[in-house]
Amino acid sequence: MKKIFFSDKYSLTQAVLDGRKTMTRRVCKYDRPNETYDIVFPVFEPNDYDNDGNIVSPLNYAFGWKNDKGDFTGWNIPKYKVGEVVAVAQRYKDVVEKRDEAQETLLLYKIGEKYLTMEEMGAGWNNKLFVRADLMPHHIRITDIKIERLQDISDEDCLKEGIYKGQCGSVDTHFMDAYYYKGDIQPYCTPRDAFAELIDKVSGKGTWASDPYVFVYEFELID
């Protein structure tokens, strides 16, 4: 089973677990080298389909860049597939139940149905990069995938990304609608303004301005 990572600093993991975040954008590996390259998609062969006519090729939803000389950058292949169940990565310290094994005076930590020592959990205690997917208690199912430029995001999709609506102002002036992301008290006029700031925080300064192609994964929380 694969893992998927969301930012804890900006409360995106919690937004997933609360059901407020149901979409995520991941930057594609190969960007367009220059204006001579056009986007191309794979051509599927008969054996790339199952008996029900569904594409089962690993290149499903993939795309690449090729110029008129045939120069090719390689396939951008989505990490996840529609219907795939993926573990939501969390630090062990955030999901364990501590239990004292009295007969051995050894502290064991319960994760699901397993008991692990601190040594067995290792760096995963504080860093979710090192946790095991099979020990994670929460999972999502990928329900849809699409490819688009980052700045093509709609206001509706910004809200699916975890941006939330609030208000700013005061009784003495007036209240107006505003949009926010967790970890920042700055109000934004539109959901896109808030998302643009958030993606630069999560993916690096300048990400929004560079407008890369992204895989858009829509998902549902299943436990």
N, C-alpha and C positions, 0 to 999 in steps of 0.2 A: 504494500500500500504506500502511496505517495503522501507527502506532507505539503501543506501550504502555509505560508507565513504572512501574517498581518502585523502591522506596527502596534506595539503596546504603548509606545510613547504618546501616540495620538489616539489611543483607545479604540483602534480599529478591530483588534481581536474581540474586545468586549462588544463592539457594535455588531459583529457577526453573531456572537452568542446571544445577543439580545434580539436578533432578527431585524436590526435596523440597516445592516449592510448586507446586500444580496448580490453585489456585483464587484468585480475587481478588474483593473487594467494592468497588463504587464507589457513592458516595452519589448518589441520584437528584436531579435538578435541582429539581423542584417537590415540596415537602413538603405535607402536609395543612394547609390554612390554619387550620381550626378544626373543632370537632366537627360542624358542619352539613354538612361535605363528605364524600361517600362516594367510594370508589375506583371508577373506571369503566375499561372496556377498549374498544378500538375494535371496531366491527362491520365485518367484512370483506365486500367485494363479490366477485362471481364473478371479476372480472379481477385480484383480489389473489392468485389461486392459479395455479400453473403447471399443465401438462398432467398432472403426476403427483399433483396435489392438495396440493402443498406451498405454504405461505403465502410469497409473495414480496413482500408489501407492506412498505414501510419502517416501518410501524407494528407489525410483528410483535414481540411481547413488550413493546409499549408499554402505558402506562397513564396515566391522569390523575385529576384530582379535580374533582368537580362537586357543587354543592348543589341543593336542591330548587327553587331559582329559576332553575336553568340556568346559573349562574355557573361558569365553567370556568377552570382554571389553565393549561392547556396540557399537551401530551403529554410524559411522561417516555419518551424513546426511547433504547434501548440503543445505545451507540457501536459495538458489534461485533455480528456475526451468527454464528449457529451455522455451522460449517464454514469461517469466514473465517480466513485466515492473516495473522498480525500480527507485525510486527518488534519484537523486544525492544530497546528503546532503551539504548544504552551510549555513553559518551564515546569519541570517536575515539582518544584516548590509550590506552584500554583494549583496543582491537581492532586497532591498526595493526601492520604490520611495517615497520621503517625500512629504507630502501635508498638508498645513495649513488649518484647518477647521475654517474659519474666524468667523462664527457666534458663535462658542463656544470657540474661541482662544485656541483650543486643537490641538496639533500636532498628526496627524494620519499618519501611514506609509502604503503605498499601496504595497501589495504583491499579484501579480496576480489580481484577482477581489475582494480581501478582503482588508479591512482597519483595522489595529490593532494599539493600543496604545503601548507605550514602556513597560508599565506594563504587557500588555497581551503577549508581546514577551518574557519578562523575561530573563532568562539566555541564551535563544536562540539568543539574539542579538549578543553576542560574542562567543558563543559555539554551534557548529552545532550538538552536541550530543542531544540538547534539542529542536531542531526544529521539526515542524510537516511535515510529508512526503507530505501531500496533499497541502501544500503551496509552495513546491519546484518547481521552473520553468523548471528544466532540468531533463530529464529521459533517461535511457538506457533500451534496451531490451536484455535479455540474449539469445544468439544464440547457445551456445554450452557449455558443461561441460565435463571435463575429470579429471581423478585422476592420479597423478604422484608424484615422488619424486622431491623435489625442485631443486636439481642439475641436473635433466634431462631436464631442460629448454633448448631450442634451441636458436641459435643466432636470428633467425627470431622472435621467441616469445619474446625475450628480447626487441626488437624494438617495439613490440605491447604493451609491458609493460611501454613504455614511455622513454626508452633509445634512445638517438639520436646520429647520426653520425656527426662528425665534423673533424677538422684538428688540428694538433699541429706542432710546429716547427717554422722556420723563413726563410726569404729569404736567409740569409747568410748560413744557413745549408741546410735544405730541409723540405718540408712539408710532413706529413704522415697522413693517416687516423687515427682517434681516436674516442672514444666513451665516452659519458658524460651523466649525469643526472642533472636536474635543482637543483641548490643550491650547486653545487660543481664544481670547475674549474679544478679539477684533471683529466687529460686525462687517458683513459684506453685503453689497446691494443685490447680488444675484447668486444663485447656486454655483454658477460657473466661476465667478470670482473667488468664492471660497474654495472650490475644488482646485483651481489653478494654484492657489497658495499652498494647499495641502499636498498636492503631488510634488511640488518643489521641495517640500519638507521631507517627504517620504522617499522620493526617488533621486533627489539631488537638485541643487539650484540650476535653473535653466531648462529643466525638463519640459515644462509647459511651453516655453518660448520655442524650443527646438521642434515641437509638434511631431514627434515620432509616430510611426505606425505602432499600434498596440493590438494585442489579443484581448478581447473583452470577454470575460467569463462571467456568466450569470449562474447563480447557484441557489440552492435551498439548504437550510440547516435541517439535518435529520436526527441529531441527538446532541 
